[in-house]
Amino acid sequence: MIVDPHAAVDRSISARGLRKAFGPNLVLDGIDLDVRRGEAVALLGANGAGKTTLLRIAATLVRPTRGEIRVGGADCAREPEAARRQLGFLGHGSWLYEDLTALENLKFWATLGGRPASAAALRAALAVVELDRWADERVRPFSAGMKRRLSIARLLIAHPSVLLLDEPFTGLDQRGAKWLEEHLQAFKGAGGAVLMSTHSFGRGFGVADRAAILAGGRIAADVAVAPLGAEGVRRLYEVTVEEGA
């Protein structure tokens, strides 16, 4: 019997033969990767390894040169709207309008995403990330950590089943990092899937169930984190990426 690899209901993200070139620069060269419901996968790799490119393709922001990636069964290149309805993406930039208030930013993004929310729901999202005191303040003077938390609040109002996170703990203080780690654990526990890039083997790495190491445009290693621990994964990363450079 032939089994369609994309038919498995527990695979929230599934990439097959994913390839991306920018002119003569081949960034991704045949990526095969699955992220299942209730699972978080950490993408590791040197700068320029393709972590952000992979996330942006999954977020429907970049089209692959060849191959495909699906979110919840929807092909991100051919069915971008269907894929977007299921995912939340947190990139390097804040994507905030700094002359709007925190509340106005959330209202704008909720409307743009086709999911208008009540003021009470928006304020509740701000309360979750501990920004409710600044709901009616303009974003421009916010610290980097506050802007990062506001970007995370934007994900909360969308209620995604898949999170694509590019260095999500960057800019967060210890309290913010602890909150995000707890939120991601709860998100996984509710059946959500997480694919995130990270350079850290510290606290945020504790969310990951698996680590996928990118090198040479391919996944050079894909391992369960628990048996190795963060230190074991770090040593594997050094052998795979740094010594192989």
N, C-alpha and C positions, 0 to 999 in steps of 0.2 A: 504494500500500500504506500502511495506517495503522500507525504504529509507536507502541507504548506507551512513553512516556518513562521509565517505571519499570522497563522490561524490560532496559535496558542494564546488563550485569553489572558494568561498571566504575564505576557510580554508587553509592557507598556511602551517601551522603546525598542525598536529592532532595526539595525543597520546591516545591509548586505552589499558587499563589494563597493563600498562608498569611496569615491575618488574625487579629489578636488585639486585643480591646477589653476594658478593665477599666471597666465602667460606661460613662460617656460618653467615656472617654479611649481613643482609638484609638492603639495602640502599633505594631502591624504592619498594613500595608495592602496586601496582595497581593504577598507575597515569593515570588519564583521563584529557586531556588538549587540548584546541584549541587556536590557534592564527590566527586571520583573516587578510586578506589583509588590509593594511592601519592601522594596530594596533600594539601597543607595549605592551608586558606583562613583568612586573618585577617579577622575582623569588626571594622570600624572605625566609629566614630560618637561623637557627643557623649553626655554623660551623659543617660540617658532615651531614647536613640535606639531601644532595643529589643534590644540585643545579648544581654543576659542572658535576656530573655523568649524570644528565638529559641532559645537553647541549652537552656533549661528545657523548652520544648515538644519539642525533639528528644530530650531525656532522659526524656520521658514524665511529667514532673512537673507540667506545665500543659497543659490541653487547648486547642486552637485554637478561635477563634470560627467560623472558616470555613477551607476549604482543607485541605491535608494536608502532612505531612512524613513521609518514609519513611527508615528506617535498614536497609540491607541488604535492601530490598524489603518490610520489615514496616511497616505503617502504625502510627505511634507512638501514635495515639489509639485505634484499633480493635484493634491487636495489640500492646499494650504489653509483654507478657512476651516475645514473640518479639524485639521491638526491644531490650529490656534485655539479652538474652543476648549481644548483639553489641557493646554500647557500654560505655564507661567515662566517667564524668562527674566533673569536678573543678570545684566551684563556688567562690564567694567564701569560704564558711565551711569550716572544717576537717572538720566532721562527725565529730569524734573524741570518745571518751569519756575525759575527762581523768583520771578516777580508776582507769582500767585502764592496764596497761602497754602499750608499743608492740606487743609480740607478741600480747597479749590483744585489742587493737583489730583487728589483722589477722585473727586467728582468728574474731572475732565477725563481721566483714564477709564473710569467706569463707563462713561457715556461712549467714549471712543471704542471700547471693547464690546459695545452692544449689551452691557449689563448694568443699566442704571441702578443706583442704590440710594436708599433714603439717607438723609443727613445723619440719622441715628446709627445706621449701619456703618457709615463712613467714620463717624466719631468712635464707634466701637473698635474699628480696625486700628485707628490711631492709638486707642487706649491699650490695645494688645502690645504694640511696640513702644508704649510709654511715651507717646508724643501728644496725648490729648491736651496737655497744658498749652501746647503751641499750635493747636488746630487752626486758629485764626491769625497766626503770624506768617509773614512772608518768609519764603524758604531761603532767600539769598544769604542771610547771616547765620544760617544753621551750620553747625560743625559737620565735618565729613561723616562722622558716625551717625548724626541725626539724619542726614540726607540718605545714608545707607538704610537706616531703619524705615524711613518714609518710602523708599523704593520697595522694601520688603512688605510694607503695609499694602502697597499696590497689588502685590501678589495675593494677599489674603482676600481682597474683595472679589477676585476673579474665581475663587474656589476651583483651582485646577486639580487635575488628577496626576499631572506630571510637572515636576520642577526642573528647569535647566538653569544651573547656577554657575556663573563665572567668578571664581574667587569670592564666594559669598561672605567670608569672614573678614575681608579686607576693610579696614577703617572702623571696625567695631571695637568698643572697649570691652573689658572683661565681662561686664554685666550683659552687654548686648550680645556678645558671643555665646554666653551661657544660655540666654533666652533663645537664640536662633538654633542652637544645638538641641535644646529641648523641643522646640517647635518641629524641627525636622524629624526627630524621633517619633513624635506624635503623628506627624504626617505619614510616615512609613507605617506606623501601627494601624492607621485607618485605611491602608491599602494603596497609598500614594507611591510613586516612583520618583527617584531623584538621580539626576546625572549632574555632577559638579566637577569643575576643575579646581585644583588646589596646589599650592606649593608647600603647604604646611603639613607636618606630621604631628601637630599638636592637637589641641582640644577639638577643633572642627573635624579633624580626620576621624575622630571617634564615631561620627555618624555613619561612616562608610562600611558597607558589608563586603564590598569587593573593591579592588584597585586595578585599573587598567592603565598600563604604562605605554605611552606613545613614543615611538622612536623610529626615525627613517620613514615616516608617513604611515607606519603600520602599528598595530597593537603588538608590542614585543612581549608582553606578559599580561595575564589576566588572572588574578589570584584572590582567594578569600582572605580577608584581613584577619579574622579571629585567630586562625592557627599560627600566623606569623607575628601578629602584633604590629604596632606602628613601627617599632625599631626594626623588625624583620623586613617589613615592606620597604623601609628606608634603605636598608642594605641591598635589597634586590634592585631598588631604583638606581643606586649607585653603580651596581654591576652592569645593569641593563643600559643605562643612559650615559652616566658620566664616564665610566671606563670604556664604553663602546664608542665614545665620541672621537 
